[in-house]
Amino acid sequence: MANVGDSRAVISTSKGAVRLTVDDKPRAEEERIRAAGGFVSGDGWGRTNGQLAVSRSLGDFYLHPFVVSTTHFVERKLAAVSTKRKNLLHLHF
């Protein structure tokens, strides 16, 4: 699973929902943004260069190099479960 920006992926398991992605918030990457010559403004998670509420995006090229398209990757093992329903997967931690 890979993501950028504020897209989210969740998987349902027998133990409940498991979040697979992280939001790319500017405050979490403020050091990288400043090193590239940008800034983070606003309260809370902030905005990249006072405009965008994420620090990674597949678009928004006008904010490059402050907003990058490098994705976060999450890898989880899935195993088939023997049930009456076909193609059921179970998440192992």
C-alpha positions in Angstrom: 0.0 0.0 0.0 1.4 3.4 -0.9 -0.1 6.9 -0.3 0.6 10.6 -0.5 -1.3 13.6 0.9 -4.4 13.0 2.9 -5.7 9.9 1.1 -6.4 7.1 3.5 -6.6 3.3 3.4 -8.1 1.1 6.1 -8.5 -2.7 6.2 -11.0 -4.6 8.2 -9.7 -7.5 10.3 -11.2 -9.9 12.8 -9.9 -7.5 15.5 -11.3 -4.4 14.0 -10.2 -1.7 11.6 -6.5 -1.1 11.0 -5.2 2.1 9.4 -2.7 1.4 6.7 -1.7 4.9 5.7 -0.5 8.2 7.3 -1.5 11.7 6.5 1.3 13.8 5.1 0.9 16.9 7.3 3.3 19.9 6.9 4.2 20.1 10.6 5.4 16.5 10.6 7.8 17.5 7.7 8.6 21.1 8.7 12.4 20.5 8.8 12.4 19.1 5.2 10.2 21.9 3.9 12.4 24.6 5.5 15.5 23.0 4.2 14.1 23.2 0.7 13.5 27.0 1.3 9.8 26.8 2.1 7.8 27.4 5.3 4.9 26.0 7.3 2.2 28.5 8.5 -1.0 28.3 10.5 -2.2 26.5 13.5 -2.5 22.7 14.0 -0.9 20.7 11.3 -0.1 23.9 9.3 0.0 24.7 5.6 2.9 24.3 3.2 4.0 27.8 2.1 0.7 29.0 3.6 -1.4 27.2 0.9 -1.6 23.5 0.9 -2.6 21.4 4.0 -0.4 18.4 2.9 3.4 18.0 2.5 3.2 15.3 -0.2 1.1 15.3 -3.3 1.0 13.8 -6.8 0.0 17.2 -8.2 0.5 20.7 -7.0 3.7 21.1 -9.0 3.8 24.9 -8.4 4.8 24.1 -4.8 7.7 21.8 -5.7 10.3 21.3 -4.0 8.4 22.0 -0.8 5.6 19.5 -1.6 7.1 16.2 -2.9 5.5 13.2 -4.5 7.6 10.6 -2.6 5.1 8.1 -1.2 4.9 6.3 2.1 4.8 2.5 1.8 3.2 0.0 4.3 3.6 -3.7 3.9 1.4 -6.2 5.7 1.1 -10.0 5.2 -2.3 -11.3 4.2 -3.3 -14.9 4.5 -6.3 -16.8 3.2 -8.8 -17.9 5.9 -10.9 -21.0 5.5 -14.5 -19.9 5.7 -17.8 -20.4 3.7 -17.1 -17.1 1.9 -14.5 -17.2 -0.8 -11.5 -14.9 -1.1 -11.6 -13.8 2.5 -8.2 -12.4 3.7 -7.0 -12.0 7.2 -4.3 -9.5 8.3 -1.4 -10.9 10.4 0.7 -8.5 12.6 
